[in-house]
Amino acid sequence: MIAIASDHAGYTFKEKIKEILQQRGISFKDYGASSDERSDYPDFAHAASEAISQGECERGIFVCGTGIGVGIVANKHKGVRAAMCQIPEAARLARLHNNANVLTIGERLIGWDTAVEIITVFLDTEFEGGRHADRVEKIHSLTKK
C-alpha cells in the first residue's frame, strides 16, 4: 500500500497520482489534504509517514509546493527514507542505492509530465541491495533515539 499526502500546494498532483495508482492496480491511502484551500504540510506528512513507520504502508508519495517541506517531515520518522526528486534519474538512484521508501515532489517546481516519469521510475525500481544495504542500515542504526 502506498501512502499519499499533500498540502494545498500539492493537492492537484496528489489527485492525479491517485489516478495513476488506480490505473496500475496499486492500493493507496490518502492522508490529505482534501482540497486546495490553505493547509499545513506537516499535518498530512506526519500522518502518512507514521503509517509507513508502523508498517501500515510500504511506501509513500508526498507532494507540496517544493517537495522539501514534506520530505523534512517524513525523514523525522523511524524507518522512513524520503527523497525529493526533480528528475527521473534521481528517483531511480534513490530507489537503487538508498532504498528510498518515500518520494517527494514539488508541484511548483516540475511539470506534470515530468512528475509522471519520476513516479513511474520510483514505483518500478527495486532496491539493488549489495554494497548499498550496509549503508542504508547505517542510516537508522546511527540515528539517535
C-alpha positions as CSV (number, residue, x, y, z in Angstrom):
1,M,0.0,0.0,0.0
2,I,1.2,3.5,-0.9
3,A,0.6,6.4,1.5
4,I,-0.1,9.6,-0.4
5,A,-0.1,13.1,1.1
6,S,0.0,16.7,0.1
7,D,-0.8,20.2,1.3
8,H,-2.8,22.7,-0.7
9,A,0.2,23.4,-3.0
10,G,0.4,19.8,-3.9
11,Y,-3.2,18.9,-4.0
12,T,-3.7,18.9,-7.8
13,F,-0.8,16.5,-8.3
14,K,-1.9,14.3,-5.4
15,E,-5.3,13.8,-7.0
16,K,-3.7,12.9,-10.3
17,I,-1.3,10.5,-8.6
18,K,-4.4,8.7,-7.2
19,E,-5.5,8.1,-10.8
20,I,-2.0,6.7,-11.8
21,L,-2.1,4.3,-8.8
22,Q,-5.7,3.2,-9.6
23,Q,-4.7,2.5,-13.3
24,R,-1.8,0.4,-12.1
25,G,-3.9,-1.5,-9.6
26,I,-1.8,-0.2,-6.6
27,S,-3.7,0.3,-3.4
28,F,-3.2,3.5,-1.5
29,K,-4.4,5.6,1.4
30,D,-4.9,9.3,1.1
31,Y,-3.8,11.2,4.2
32,G,-4.9,14.6,2.8
33,A,-5.1,17.4,2.0
34,S,-8.7,17.2,0.9
35,S,-8.8,20.5,-1.1
36,D,-6.5,23.2,-2.5
37,E,-7.5,25.5,0.4
38,R,-4.6,26.6,2.6
39,S,-3.3,23.8,4.8
40,D,-0.2,22.8,6.7
41,Y,2.0,20.1,5.1
42,P,3.3,18.7,8.5
43,D,-0.2,17.6,9.4
44,F,-0.5,15.3,6.4
45,A,3.1,14.3,6.0
46,H,3.4,13.2,9.7
47,A,0.3,11.0,9.4
48,A,1.4,9.4,6.2
49,S,5.0,8.9,7.5
50,E,3.7,7.3,10.7
51,A,1.7,4.8,8.6
52,I,5.0,3.9,6.8
53,S,7.0,3.8,10.1
54,Q,4.3,1.5,11.6
55,G,4.2,-0.8,8.6
56,E,0.7,0.1,7.5
57,C,2.0,1.3,4.2
58,E,5.1,0.1,2.3
59,R,6.0,3.4,0.5
60,G,4.8,6.9,0.1
61,I,4.4,9.7,-2.4
62,F,4.2,13.2,-0.9
63,V,3.7,16.5,-2.7
64,C,3.9,20.1,-1.6
65,G,5.0,23.2,-3.4
66,T,8.7,22.3,-3.4
67,G,8.7,18.7,-2.1
68,I,11.2,19.9,0.6
69,G,8.8,20.5,3.5
70,V,7.1,17.1,3.3
71,G,10.5,15.5,2.9
72,I,11.8,17.1,6.0
73,V,8.8,15.9,8.0
74,A,9.0,12.4,6.5
75,N,12.6,11.9,7.4
76,K,11.9,12.6,11.1
77,H,10.1,9.2,11.2
78,K,11.8,6.0,12.1
79,G,12.3,3.8,9.0
80,V,11.4,6.4,6.5
81,R,13.8,7.4,3.8
82,A,12.4,10.2,1.8
83,A,14.0,11.5,-1.4
84,M,13.0,14.8,-3.1
85,C,13.3,14.2,-6.8
86,Q,13.1,16.6,-9.7
87,I,14.3,14.3,-12.5
88,P,13.6,10.6,-13.1
89,E,17.3,9.6,-12.7
90,A,17.2,10.9,-9.1
91,A,14.2,8.7,-8.4
92,R,16.0,5.7,-10.0
93,L,19.1,6.2,-7.9
94,A,17.1,6.9,-4.7
95,R,15.5,3.5,-5.1
96,L,18.5,1.6,-6.3
97,H,21.1,2.9,-3.9
98,N,19.2,4.4,-0.9
99,N,16.1,2.2,-0.8
100,A,14.0,5.4,-0.6
101,N,10.6,4.5,0.5
102,V,9.0,7.9,0.1
103,L,9.2,10.1,-3.0
104,T,8.6,13.8,-2.5
105,I,7.9,16.1,-5.4
106,G,7.2,19.8,-5.7
107,E,4.2,20.8,-7.8
108,R,5.5,24.3,-8.1
109,L,8.9,23.1,-9.5
110,I,8.2,20.4,-12.1
111,G,5.6,19.9,-14.7
112,W,3.0,17.1,-14.6
113,D,4.7,15.1,-17.4
114,T,8.0,15.0,-15.5
115,A,6.2,14.1,-12.4
116,V,4.6,11.1,-14.1
117,E,8.1,9.9,-15.3
118,I,9.5,10.3,-11.8
119,I,6.6,8.5,-10.2
120,T,6.8,5.7,-12.7
121,V,10.5,5.2,-12.1
122,F,10.0,5.3,-8.3
123,L,7.3,2.6,-8.5
124,D,9.1,0.4,-10.9
125,T,12.7,0.4,-9.5
126,E,13.7,-2.1,-6.9
127,F,16.5,-1.7,-4.3
128,E,19.8,-3.0,-5.6
129,G,21.0,-4.2,-2.2
130,G,24.5,-5.5,-2.1
131,R,27.0,-2.9,-1.0
132,H,24.2,-0.4,-0.6
133,A,22.4,-2.5,2.0
134,D,25.0,-1.8,4.7
135,R,24.9,1.9,4.0
136,V,21.1,2.0,4.2
137,E,21.3,0.1,7.5
138,K,23.6,2.7,8.9
139,I,21.0,5.4,8.3
140,H,18.8,4.0,11.0
141,S,21.4,2.3,13.3
142,L,23.4,5.6,13.7
143,T,20.3,7.7,14.3
144,K,19.9,8.9,17.9
145,K,16.7,7.9,19.6
